[in-house]
Amino acid sequence: MGKITSSKDLVVWLLYAKGHHGKQCEPIRGRTRLMKMIFLFQKEIRQKFNLDKDFPDEALPEFTPYDFGPFSAQVYSDLEFLINLGFVAARPVNEPLSEESAAENYHWQTLIDPASSGDSNERKEQEFALTPRGRKFVESGRIGALSDDQKKVLDEFKARCTAASLRSILRYVYTKYPKYATESKIRQEILSEDEF
């Protein structure tokens, strides 16, 4: 079994894992969701399932409190690197959501990224997926190999995170890790009991 040596490898493994539809390499919708997934992986999944042996401390990004909770510039840097390398594709989200999900997603996405609402130059929410080249790279074993049990852990973790609403993920992170929510611009709204 190989050793995973960087946070880029973690991004690739999360994109390779099955999501809530049970398909390999399901996309992850939104930068904020991906950021919180990496944070939660680091805090809850890694050691609990002995993945720390394959994801050493130096392979994980450092998180600090920021505008929307735990943030690491390294995650954005890794994502851009992988896109430029041709391993990851970033594409606008096209498929319609249920009416309730669409309203919630619009509401929270505009709070998190005000540039996502507005005129024709609006910034669309993106989803991130491995390209065929990225998938081939993972399957070649060049970024290390995980056991079947470890892959199952990542699949279950990703499925929970991709099935959950962005609001519920943020609420969970802000409640369980309040020191990372101290700088959040939307903390009060996320933690309020009132739904919009």
Number of C-alpha atoms within 10 A of each C-alpha: 10 11 16 22 17 17 22 21 20 22 20 23 24 25 26 25 22 23 24 17 10 12 13 15 22 22 23 23 19 18 17 19 20 23 21 21 22 23 21 19 20 21 12 12 17 19 14 12 13 11 19 15 12 19 20 15 14 11 17 21 20 16 18 16 16 15 16 21 26 27 22 19 12 16 23 15 12 19 22 15 14 19 18 11 12 14 20 24 20 20 14 13 14 10 6 8 12 9 9 9 13 12 13 18 17 15 15 19 20 15 16 16 14 13 14 16 16 10 8 6 9 11 14 16 19 17 19 22 23 28 18 14 13 23 19 13 15 19 13 11 12 12 20 16 18 18 10 9 11 16 17 14 18 25 24 16 21 24 20 15 21 21 11 13 16 21 19 13 20 23 19 15 20 22 15 11 15 16 14 20 25 17 16 17 15 16 19 11 15 20 16 10 8 7 9 8
